């Protein structure tokens, strides 16, 4: 059985750089900035699914910061440009939940764990190393050249990865929650492991958007919601 994880850790921190370089959102609520960022991000993902996630983050940051920017701000255009670039490279600083690594070690004994992420290959290497509880970053990057058809991290020498397969928007050609990403992942899981979709359990952060993808893949609703747990907008992607 494969366990397909399609969440995004630490997303609630994403607006902080915008707030530092721009005027606060109306009423001073960071939540408003996060919601605005989410809409900008989704719009960019739909318009240009080929854009690498690090570049998409930088562009979304630029759009949001411009909307929040005080025209009387002393910050120069160069300072803002540098802020956008730093934000695009911020994935490496996203935290993971303190119990995540222990949970993955237990789950990998019973399931083939698969990541389906919007994050680009290079950026995800940093998260991959954290989740593997290792600091040897090159081991947790996508091998170049890749001896396999897809990113199979457990085949890399000295890897401690809990994941059998890592897929990103670079592999599927679309950003979540586009159902084609889920369908592509299921096809790859079938080819790599001989595991059919009826044996795949999908774990997702945003049940509303993910339900549509799951319904298209399976033809029925197979989404289990966790009550009382909110880490970001329900359709944050």
Secondary structure, 3 states (H helix, E strand, C coil): CEEEECCCCCHHHCCHHHHHHCCCCHHHCHHHHHHHHHHHHHHHHHHCCCCCHHHHHHHHHHHHHHHHCCCCCCCCHHHHHHHHHHHHCHHHHCCCCCCHHHHHHHHCCCCEEEEEECCCHHHHHHHHHHHCCCCCHHHHCCCCCCCCCCECHHHCCCCCCCEEEEEEHHHHCCCCCCHHHHHHHHHHHHHHHCCCHHHEEEECCCHHHHHHHHHHHHCCCCCCCCCCCCCCCCCCC
